[in-house]
Amino acid sequence: MSPATPDELKSAIRNIPDFPQPGIQFKDITPLLANPRCFAGSIDQLTGSHRPGTIDVVAGIDARGFLFASAVALRLEAGIVPVRKKGKLPYRTIEESYSLEYGANTLCMHVDAIQPGQRVLLVDDVLATGGTAAATASLIERLGGQLVEVAFLIELSFLGGRAKLGRHPVRSVVTY
């Protein structure tokens, strides 16, 4: 079984109008996840040119980002760092608040999740306004991590989120 191409991945993503509120065009990845070929293709694409030994930890953002980041971390023989919503991690945390396209939130990471100098790949499902990824990048850097790249399955380019990531390399598999 060969992994799906980016065009095949795009066609497996379902559009849900007016979810979670009117005017939002939600990109539903569950059909992609249900198809082993598409899921494998998404992991190949998110891993990109990185190879085992080039990344120390993969950070995944709550909650759909966990699905992709975990598989990418296994492929890269790297650790996984969960970035969670406030109140979901059991140990001492650092936190960062941010705005998103339809509200606000706070993300947290354990204080010992990333060691100074570790090479970090940040993986998430969607880049929209960029607030979530920018907040996570800030957490990674506050812990002394070296953010190597930020990789997304989907980028909603019309929302301009890439600009919030400034100097960080950004890569997206599918762009709308």
Rosetta blueprint (number, residue, H / E / L):
1 M L
2 S L
3 P L
4 A L
5 T L
6 P H
7 D H
8 E H
9 L H
10 K H
11 S H
12 A H
13 I L
14 R E
15 N E
16 I E
17 P E
18 D L
19 F L
20 P L
21 Q L
22 P L
23 G L
24 I L
25 Q E
26 F E
27 K E
28 D E
29 I L
30 T H
31 P H
32 L H
33 L H
34 A H
35 N L
36 P H
37 R H
38 C H
39 F H
40 A H
41 G H
42 S H
43 I H
44 D H
45 Q H
46 L H
47 T H
48 G L
49 S L
50 H L
51 R L
52 P L
53 G L
54 T L
55 I L
56 D L
57 V E
58 V E
59 A E
60 G E
61 I E
62 D L
63 A L
64 R H
65 G H
66 F H
67 L H
68 F H
69 A H
70 S H
71 A H
72 V H
73 A H
74 L H
75 R H
76 L H
77 E L
78 A L
79 G E
80 I E
81 V E
82 P E
83 V E
84 R E
85 K E
86 K L
87 G L
88 K L
89 L L
90 P L
91 Y L
92 R L
93 T E
94 I E
95 E E
96 E E
97 S E
98 Y E
99 S E
100 L E
101 E L
102 Y L
103 G E
104 A E
105 N E
106 T E
107 L E
108 C E
109 M E
110 H E
111 V L
112 D L
113 A L
114 I L
115 Q L
116 P L
117 G L
118 Q L
119 R E
120 V E
121 L E
122 L E
123 V E
124 D E
125 D E
126 V E
127 L E
128 A L
129 T L
130 G L
131 G H
132 T H
133 A H
134 A H
135 A H
136 T H
137 A H
138 S H
139 L H
140 I H
141 E H
142 R H
143 L L
144 G L
145 G L
146 Q E
147 L E
148 V E
149 E E
150 V E
151 A E
152 F E
153 L E
154 I E
155 E E
156 L L
157 S H
158 F H
159 L H
160 G L
161 G H
162 R H
163 A H
164 K H
165 L H
166 G L
167 R L
168 H L
169 P L
170 V E
171 R E
172 S E
173 V E
174 V E
175 T E
176 Y L
